[in-house]
């Protein structure tokens, strides 16, 4: 091997490795986004259906549906539970329809990309006071505890994914104005 080519492979690896890692993490992120996107769409539709069947749809508690649709409850860890509980849900009644809008904070795992494209998950978007009693008791039955929203500095930056679904308000069926 000529003397001037010594170490060439190491230099080439150092130049190519960041691109390969970016592609690798990008593929994982893409598949995770697809899974979560499908699950949040399913949860949004379930929330709209269940809210439409309640007496006062705008008071419907949606956290349980979001958590159960996104992750198998027995496999939850504190970080995934934190993102699920940080979801925002808005239920509105318009004409004879119930419209559910769910925003989910998608974590960005690709190094450096999260710093550029994402935003930090703030404590103002994650109040523990809105966690329903049903969800709290189910988590305690499974041996899981609610995550601490005080230590959000260890979470990844997020991009908010928003989905919307609407259903016929069952309280207005058969009512003629």
SESE-760975 format. One record per residue (C-alpha): x, y, z; residue number from 1. Coordinates in steps of 0.02 Angstrom, whole numbers, plus 32768, in hexadecimal, padded with zeros to 4 digits. Layout:
<rec><east>X</east><north>Y</north><up>Z</up><nr>NUM</nr></rec>
...
***
This chain:
<rec><east>8000</east><north>8000</north><up>8000</up><nr>1</nr></rec>
<rec><east>804A</east><north>80AA</north><up>7FD2</up><nr>2</nr></rec>
<rec><east>8078</east><north>8119</north><up>8063</up><nr>3</nr></rec>
<rec><east>8005</east><north>81A9</north><up>8031</up><nr>4</nr></rec>
<rec><east>7F67</east><north>813B</north><up>8035</up><nr>5</nr></rec>
<rec><east>7F7C</east><north>8103</north><up>80E9</up><nr>6</nr></rec>
<rec><east>7EDF</east><north>812E</north><up>814D</up><nr>7</nr></rec>
<rec><east>7E76</east><north>8151</north><up>80B2</up><nr>8</nr></rec>
<rec><east>7DEF</east><north>80D4</north><up>80E7</up><nr>9</nr></rec>
<rec><east>7DDC</east><north>8126</north><up>8191</up><nr>10</nr></rec>
<rec><east>7DC8</east><north>81D2</north><up>8143</up><nr>11</nr></rec>
<rec><east>7D49</east><north>8190</north><up>80C7</up><nr>12</nr></rec>
<rec><east>7CE6</east><north>813E</north><up>8153</up><nr>13</nr></rec>
<rec><east>7CE7</east><north>81DF</north><up>81B8</up><nr>14</nr></rec>
<rec><east>7CA3</east><north>823D</north><up>8122</up><nr>15</nr></rec>
<rec><east>7C1D</east><north>81BD</north><up>80F4</up><nr>16</nr></rec>
<rec><east>7BE4</east><north>8182</north><up>81A2</up><nr>17</nr></rec>
<rec><east>7B79</east><north>821D</north><up>81CD</up><nr>18</nr></rec>
<rec><east>7B18</east><north>820A</north><up>812C</up><nr>19</nr></rec>
<rec><east>7AFB</east><north>8150</north><up>814B</up><nr>20</nr></rec>
<rec><east>7AC1</east><north>8170</north><up>81FE</up><nr>21</nr></rec>
<rec><east>7A4D</east><north>81FA</north><up>81C1</up><nr>22</nr></rec>
<rec><east>7A00</east><north>8184</north><up>8142</up><nr>23</nr></rec>
<rec><east>79F1</east><north>80F8</north><up>81C4</up><nr>24</nr></rec>
<rec><east>799B</east><north>8167</north><up>8246</up><nr>25</nr></rec>
<rec><east>792F</east><north>81B4</north><up>81BD</up><nr>26</nr></rec>
<rec><east>78EB</east><north>810A</north><up>818A</up><nr>27</nr></rec>
<rec><east>78C3</east><north>80DD</north><up>823E</up><nr>28</nr></rec>
<rec><east>7870</east><north>8188</north><up>8258</up><nr>29</nr></rec>
<rec><east>780A</east><north>8173</north><up>81B9</up><nr>30</nr></rec>
<rec><east>77C3</east><north>80CA</north><up>81ED</up><nr>31</nr></rec>
<rec><east>779D</east><north>8108</north><up>829C</up><nr>32</nr></rec>
<rec><east>7744</east><north>81A2</north><up>8255</up><nr>33</nr></rec>
<rec><east>76DB</east><north>8131</north><up>81E5</up><nr>34</nr></rec>
<rec><east>76AA</east><north>80C2</north><up>8279</up><nr>35</nr></rec>
<rec><east>767F</east><north>8155</north><up>82E9</up><nr>36</nr></rec>
<rec><east>7624</east><north>81AF</north><up>825D</up><nr>37</nr></rec>
<rec><east>75B3</east><north>8119</north><up>8242</up><nr>38</nr></rec>
<rec><east>7596</east><north>8103</north><up>82FD</up><nr>39</nr></rec>
<rec><east>756D</east><north>81BB</north><up>831B</up><nr>40</nr></rec>
<rec><east>74F4</east><north>81BB</north><up>8287</up><nr>41</nr></rec>
<rec><east>749F</east><north>8122</north><up>82D0</up><nr>42</nr></rec>
<rec><east>749A</east><north>8171</north><up>837D</up><nr>43</nr></rec>
<rec><east>7453</east><north>8214</north><up>8337</up><nr>44</nr></rec>
<rec><east>73C7</east><north>81B9</north><up>82E0</up><nr>45</nr></rec>
<rec><east>73A1</east><north>8152</north><up>837E</up><nr>46</nr></rec>
<rec><east>739D</east><north>81F2</north><up>83E6</up><nr>47</nr></rec>
<rec><east>7325</east><north>8244</north><up>836C</up><nr>48</nr></rec>
<rec><east>72B3</east><north>81AA</north><up>836D</up><nr>49</nr></rec>
<rec><east>72B2</east><north>8199</north><up>842A</up><nr>50</nr></rec>
<rec><east>729E</east><north>8255</north><up>8448</up><nr>51</nr></rec>
<rec><east>720A</east><north>8257</north><up>83CF</up><nr>52</nr></rec>
<rec><east>71B3</east><north>81D1</north><up>8435</up><nr>53</nr></rec>
<rec><east>71C4</east><north>822F</north><up>84DB</up><nr>54</nr></rec>
<rec><east>7146</east><north>82AC</north><up>851D</up><nr>55</nr></rec>
<rec><east>71BF</east><north>833F</north><up>851A</up><nr>56</nr></rec>
<rec><east>7245</east><north>8318</north><up>8496</up><nr>57</nr></rec>
<rec><east>72B6</east><north>83AC</north><up>84BF</up><nr>58</nr></rec>
<rec><east>72D3</east><north>8368</north><up>8570</up><nr>59</nr></rec>
<rec><east>730F</east><north>82BE</north><up>8532</up><nr>60</nr></rec>
<rec><east>73B5</east><north>8286</north><up>857F</up><nr>61</nr></rec>
<rec><east>7423</east><north>8248</north><up>84F1</up><nr>62</nr></rec>
<rec><east>74CA</east><north>821B</north><up>8544</up><nr>63</nr></rec>
<rec><east>74A0</east><north>8165</north><up>855F</up><nr>64</nr></rec>
<rec><east>7477</east><north>814C</north><up>84A6</up><nr>65</nr></rec>
<rec><east>7518</east><north>81A2</north><up>846F</up><nr>66</nr></rec>
<rec><east>7585</east><north>813B</north><up>84E4</up><nr>67</nr></rec>
<rec><east>7531</east><north>8095</north><up>84BD</up><nr>68</nr></rec>
<rec><east>7531</east><north>80B2</north><up>8400</up><nr>69</nr></rec>
<rec><east>75E7</east><north>80E4</north><up>83F8</up><nr>70</nr></rec>
<rec><east>763B</east><north>8060</north><up>8460</up><nr>71</nr></rec>
<rec><east>7614</east><north>7FB8</north><up>84AD</up><nr>72</nr></rec>
<rec><east>75FC</east><north>7FE9</north><up>8562</up><nr>73</nr></rec>
<rec><east>7668</east><north>7F5E</north><up>85A8</up><nr>74</nr></rec>
<rec><east>76FC</east><north>7F9B</north><up>853F</up><nr>75</nr></rec>
<rec><east>76F4</east><north>8054</north><up>856E</up><nr>76</nr></rec>
<rec><east>778C</east><north>80AA</north><up>85B3</up><nr>77</nr></rec>
<rec><east>7795</east><north>8157</north><up>85FE</up><nr>78</nr></rec>
<rec><east>77D1</east><north>81B0</north><up>8561</up><nr>79</nr></rec>
<rec><east>7748</east><north>8169</north><up>84EF</up><nr>80</nr></rec>
<rec><east>76C6</east><north>8188</north><up>8575</up><nr>81</nr></rec>
<rec><east>7706</east><north>823A</north><up>8587</up><nr>82</nr></rec>
<rec><east>76EC</east><north>825C</north><up>84CD</up><nr>83</nr></rec>
<rec><east>763F</east><north>820A</north><up>84CD</up><nr>84</nr></rec>
<rec><east>7607</east><north>826F</north><up>8565</up><nr>85</nr></rec>
<rec><east>764C</east><north>830E</north><up>8515</up><nr>86</nr></rec>
<rec><east>75D4</east><north>82FA</north><up>8484</up><nr>87</nr></rec>
<rec><east>7554</east><north>8383</north><up>846E</up><nr>88</nr></rec>
<rec><east>74A0</east><north>835B</north><up>8445</up><nr>89</nr></rec>
<rec><east>7419</east><north>83D6</north><up>8414</up><nr>90</nr></rec>
<rec><east>7364</east><north>83A0</north><up>83FE</up><nr>91</nr></rec>
<rec><east>72E8</east><north>8417</north><up>83AD</up><nr>92</nr></rec>
<rec><east>7232</east><north>840C</north><up>837C</up><nr>93</nr></rec>
<rec><east>7203</east><north>845A</north><up>82D4</up><nr>94</nr></rec>
<rec><east>7156</east><north>8446</north><up>828A</up><nr>95</nr></rec>
<rec><east>712E</east><north>838E</north><up>82A5</up><nr>96</nr></rec>
<rec><east>71E4</east><north>8356</north><up>82A8</up><nr>97</nr></rec>
<rec><east>7264</east><north>8336</north><up>8331</up><nr>98</nr></rec>
<rec><east>7314</east><north>8363</north><up>82F8</up><nr>99</nr></rec>
<rec><east>73AB</east><north>831D</north><up>8355</up><nr>100</nr></rec>
<rec><east>7458</east><north>8367</north><up>8336</up><nr>101</nr></rec>
<rec><east>74EE</east><north>830E</north><up>8383</up><nr>102</nr></rec>
<rec><east>759F</east><north>8353</north><up>8381</up><nr>103</nr></rec>
<rec><east>7628</east><north>82D8</north><up>83AE</up><nr>104</nr></rec>
<rec><east>76DC</east><north>830B</north><up>83D5</up><nr>105</nr></rec>
<rec><east>7747</east><north>829F</north><up>8362</up><nr>106</nr></rec>
<rec><east>77F7</east><north>828D</north><up>83AB</up><nr>107</nr></rec>
<rec><east>7887</east><north>82A7</north><up>8332</up><nr>108</nr></rec>
<rec><east>7915</east><north>822C</north><up>834E</up><nr>109</nr></rec>
<rec><east>7986</east><north>825C</north><up>82BD</up><nr>110</nr></rec>
<rec><east>7A1F</east><north>82B2</north><up>8307</up><nr>111</nr></rec>
<rec><east>7A26</east><north>836E</north><up>82E6</up><nr>112</nr></rec>
<rec><east>7986</east><north>836B</north><up>827D</up><nr>113</nr></rec>
<rec><east>791B</east><north>837A</north><up>8319</up><nr>114</nr></rec>
<rec><east>7978</east><north>8416</north><up>834C</up><nr>115</nr></rec>
<rec><east>7955</east><north>8467</north><up>82A2</up><nr>116</nr></rec>
<rec><east>78A3</east><north>842E</north><up>827B</up><nr>117</nr></rec>
<rec><east>7857</east><north>8406</north><up>8324</up><nr>118</nr></rec>
<rec><east>7824</east><north>8466</north><up>83BC</up><nr>119</nr></rec>
<rec><east>783A</east><north>8436</north><up>8472</up><nr>120</nr></rec>
<rec><east>77A7</east><north>83E7</north><up>84CC</up><nr>121</nr></rec>
<rec><east>7774</east><north>8464</north><up>8551</up><nr>122</nr></rec>
<rec><east>7722</east><north>8445</north><up>85FA</up><nr>123</nr></rec>
<rec><east>7691</east><north>84B8</north><up>85CD</up><nr>124</nr></rec>
<rec><east>7657</east><north>8436</north><up>854C</up><nr>125</nr></rec>
<rec><east>765B</east><north>83A5</north><up>85C8</up><nr>126</nr></rec>
<rec><east>75EE</east><north>83C1</north><up>8660</up><nr>127</nr></rec>
<rec><east>75DD</east><north>832C</north><up>86D3</up><nr>128</nr></rec>
<rec><east>753D</east><north>8376</north><up>871B</up><nr>129</nr></rec>
<rec><east>74DE</east><north>8342</north><up>867E</up><nr>130</nr></rec>
<rec><east>750B</east><north>8289</north><up>868B</up><nr>131</nr></rec>
<rec><east>746A</east><north>822B</north><up>86A3</up><nr>132</nr></rec>
<rec><east>744F</east><north>81BD</north><up>873B</up><nr>133</nr></rec>
<rec><east>742D</east><north>8127</north><up>86C9</up><nr>134</nr></rec>
<rec><east>74D7</east><north>8138</north><up>8675</up><nr>135</nr></rec>
<rec><east>7531</east><north>8151</north><up>871B</up><nr>136</nr></rec>
<rec><east>74E2</east><north>80B6</north><up>8768</up><nr>137</nr></rec>
<rec><east>7504</east><north>804D</north><up>86CC</up><nr>138</nr></rec>
<rec><east>75BB</east><north>807F</north><up>86CA</up><nr>139</nr></rec>
<rec><east>75CD</east><north>8058</north><up>8783</up><nr>140</nr></rec>
<rec><east>757C</east><north>7FAD</north><up>8767</up><nr>141</nr></rec>
<rec><east>75FF</east><north>7F8A</north><up>86E1</up><nr>142</nr></rec>
<rec><east>7689</east><north>7FC1</north><up>8757</up><nr>143</nr></rec>
<rec><east>76AD</east><north>8060</north><up>86F5</up><nr>144</nr></rec>
<rec><east>76B9</east><north>810D</north><up>873F</up><nr>145</nr></rec>
<rec><east>7697</east><north>81B5</north><up>86F0</up><nr>146</nr></rec>
<rec><east>7735</east><north>8206</north><up>86AC</up><nr>147</nr></rec>
<rec><east>777C</east><north>82A2</north><up>86FA</up><nr>148</nr></rec>
<rec><east>775B</east><north>8338</north><up>868C</up><nr>149</nr></rec>
<rec><east>77DD</east><north>839A</north><up>86EE</up><nr>150</nr></rec>
<rec><east>786F</east><north>8343</north><up>8697</up><nr>151</nr></rec>
<rec><east>7847</east><north>836C</north><up>85E2</up><nr>152</nr></rec>
<rec><east>78F9</east><north>83A1</north><up>85BB</up><nr>153</nr></rec>
<rec><east>7925</east><north>82EB</north><up>8598</up><nr>154</nr></rec>
<rec><east>789F</east><north>82DA</north><up>8512</up><nr>155</nr></rec>
<rec><east>78BF</east><north>82F0</north><up>8459</up><nr>156</nr></rec>
<rec><east>7880</east><north>8384</north><up>83F6</up><nr>157</nr></rec>
<rec><east>77D8</east><north>8364</north><up>83A4</up><nr>158</nr></rec>
<rec><east>7772</east><north>838E</north><up>830B</up><nr>159</nr></rec>
<rec><east>76B7</east><north>839B</north><up>832A</up><nr>160</nr></rec>
<rec><east>764F</east><north>8328</north><up>82BA</up><nr>161</nr></rec>
<rec><east>7597</east><north>8359</north><up>82B1</up><nr>162</nr></rec>
<rec><east>7506</east><north>82EB</north><up>827A</up><nr>163</nr></rec>
<rec><east>744C</east><north>830E</north><up>826E</up><nr>164</nr></rec>
<rec><east>73B1</east><north>82A0</north><up>8267</up><nr>165</nr></rec>
<rec><east>72F8</east><north>82C4</north><up>826E</up><nr>166</nr></rec>
<rec><east>725D</east><north>825F</north><up>8293</up><nr>167</nr></rec>
<rec><east>71A3</east><north>827D</north><up>8296</up><nr>168</nr></rec>
<rec><east>716D</east><north>82BB</north><up>8342</up><nr>169</nr></rec>
<rec><east>70FE</east><north>822E</north><up>8382</up><nr>170</nr></rec>
<rec><east>70A3</east><north>82A8</north><up>83F4</up><nr>171</nr></rec>
<rec><east>705A</east><north>8300</north><up>835B</up><nr>172</nr></rec>
<rec><east>701D</east><north>8263</north><up>8301</up><nr>173</nr></rec>
<rec><east>6F61</east><north>8266</north><up>82F6</up><nr>174</nr></rec>
<rec><east>6F55</east><north>831C</north><up>832D</up><nr>175</nr></rec>
<rec><east>6F04</east><north>838D</north><up>82AC</up><nr>176</nr></rec>
<rec><east>6F12</east><north>8449</north><up>82B9</up><nr>177</nr></rec>
***
